[in-house]
Amino acid sequence: MLPSAFDRLAMPVRRWIWQQKWATLRDVQEKAIPAVLAGGDIVISARTAAGKTEAAFLPLLSRLVNSEQTADGFAVLYVAPLKALINDQHRRLESLCEACGVLLHKWHGDVDENAKARARKRPSGIVLITPESLEALLVRRGSEVLRLFSRLDAVVIDELHAFIGTERGMQLQSLLTRIEVAVGRPRIDRIGLSATLGDMMLAAESLRPGGGSSVSIVEGTDAGNGLKLQIRGYELHPFEKPEEIADDDPETDPATAEPFDRSEVPGALAEDLFRFLRGRSNLLFAGSRARVEIYTDRLSTMCLKQKLPNEFFAHHGNLAKAVREEVEVRLRDDPRPTTAVATMTLELGIDIGDVATVAQIGPGFSVASLRQRVGRSGRRAGRPAILRIFAPEIVAGPGSHPLDRLYLELIQSIAMVECLRENWCEPPAHAGLHLSTLVHQLLALILQLGGVSPSVAWEVLCGRGPFRLVSKPLFADLLRCMAHSEIQLVEQSPQGLLMLGARGEQIAESYEFYAVFMSEVEYRIVHEGRTLGTYPLGTPLAAGETLIFAGRRWLIIEIDDDGRVILVRPTRAGKPPQFSSGGGEIHDYIVDKMRAILAGNEAFVYLDACASRLLADARIAFGNLGLHQQNILPCGRNTLVFPWVGSKRLTTLLLALMARELKGTAAWHALEIQDVRCDGVARHLQALADEPEPDAMRLAERLSQPQLAKFDYVLSPELMKRVTIQERLDVSAVPWMARRILELDRS
């Protein structure tokens, strides 16, 4: 190995590298090793599979080996968003830690309690943990925090992008601050790892709230093996009769077992998926959990019909851990061809080996997500990554809605690929108030310390912690909400300490307390004593019905409401499962690029013939609708408005128009205003353009489902509006949006 950062590593670490027969260090490792050895907060960013984990742990283990630490205490804390990722990293780091004589512990809900007890008794080395398990450790072992973490040298946060701007991210930032406060240290080194960070300074600020300017940035430039990509279009005709499947199970009552409607998987699309994916290992990202089940069923049935072994397996969050792990192990270690049909569960850095192709149905919601997925392919030297996006579109006919004529899902797919080619991805979200998470963290801090004064709580959580937008008066308002007679989460002792109230004690006793996100109440689906996964309680089911789950078809034998168990057996018929689902936010940059694609004439070589034809038709429709010159169109008795902005701003503009007593809806990337002519809508937009930004409180009042987070119900209407304004709206952009819409119409 040529002289490099390698020479600065401790001898046991270098010996391990020799044993791995590495010819050289990766680019990101060369850059990160001296930075990590020097100490301080660092963001390490490089493409997927570029060696970010080793870029952090090779120098951290060198620091640990050279420190001659003798006192008890964990030296390195590694935090990841998924238990599966922790299991994977434990397997990956085991030999390296053994070579260095360093203990390695994994710590999450599936780890044996005896193993955790042994780690607590003589804490040392590296512990791999989820935010929820770290929360449980601080809350349940508050008196041990100093002993466990007093020697902590560094914290590694994997998949940093998955935490930024989220409830779990705020929880994690707060947890790390609470540890620093508990051990009396002004700061403990934080190292964030990610492949998808659009704005490095925002990422740095999320790693160290209030101190982003002091965070070092390390970016790897390993270009990988290149990318082969294709977008394939499919013309769907809405009045075609869906294919039906005969139910030939003699034990199934035909009165209750309806044939599965496959109309959501067009025949041509299914044939292409089967042709491109069969015979090798792949990932197929189908979108929602229901669509995962539908596509898995269709493809596995095609294997059955052709008398081939099944190669297609479902993978999503409602499936049991054992079922998901079977798919992961088969992808990583089994030579048989395997395609995992997944939601975003296989998007993060779980090691599943090298897959031949990454396929995706539709555009998805973010370029960052697309980058993560592409990185799962093309890991072997000399093999480029392969990405195929399958874009079904319902063919627009005479009288079709204008939006249907623009084929916006295909256009969004093209826009996202173009962003990917530009190496652009969404920047991290700006910090919000996250009052629901602050409620949770205050309860957790009280449990950890046994009681805390309001001033100390504010200083730990807001002054030093991540909730820096929460002033002392706002914090006092939140405490009053938590102590309200109808809420009773907290109360104050005669000495002035905050204590848990009656309801707070009940909540804290639940194992679900440690997570900051809401969990659906679910039933377990069980076949012959084996749990296949879980199913939402709110979805109506009855004995005798059929269901598709884990890519197979089941007859419901019995539903035990007390035990929350659904007993099933295999059958031939089945209907798709119904899971709750929410779309992600789309960034302004993507929508702006969509308009440029529709207005332009560039040919994209990665489109197949059908996708090219649909793009040409969409551009003709764009011109015929006059969208080159106008953003306001008549649509029957209604009016369409095209702001060409992302999800947050589109919602904000709709609320601003509704505040002027207009009725409308956000229809894909446009607004449809009901029963008002174009000139009437234009007058309202002119008023929005001429006036100062609208009253944010009035807009927030009109937002449906304002309570989204776990403890939003605690907040007063006033506080809930403030959260909505800060996190879900962009009120200051309303005058600019109105002017932009009108200027094009007048040009």
PyMOL commands that set and color helices and strands:
alter all, ss='L'
color gray80, all
select helices_A, chain A and resi 5-8+11-20+27-38+52-67+83-99+113-121+131-140+142-149+160-162+167-182+200-207+212-214+267-277+289-305+321-333+344-346+367-374+402-405+408-421+435-449+454-463+472-483+502-508+511-514+588-599+609-624+647-658+678-690+696-701+712-714+717-728+731-746
alter helices_A, ss='H'
color red, helices_A
select strands_A, chain A and resi 42-45+76-79+104-107+126-129+154-157+189-194+216-219+227-236+282-285+312-315+339-342+357-361+385-394+490-492+498-500+522-527+530-536+546-549+552-560+565-570+632-635+638-641+664-667+670-673
alter strands_A, ss='S'
color yellow, strands_A
deselect
rebuild
show_as cartoon
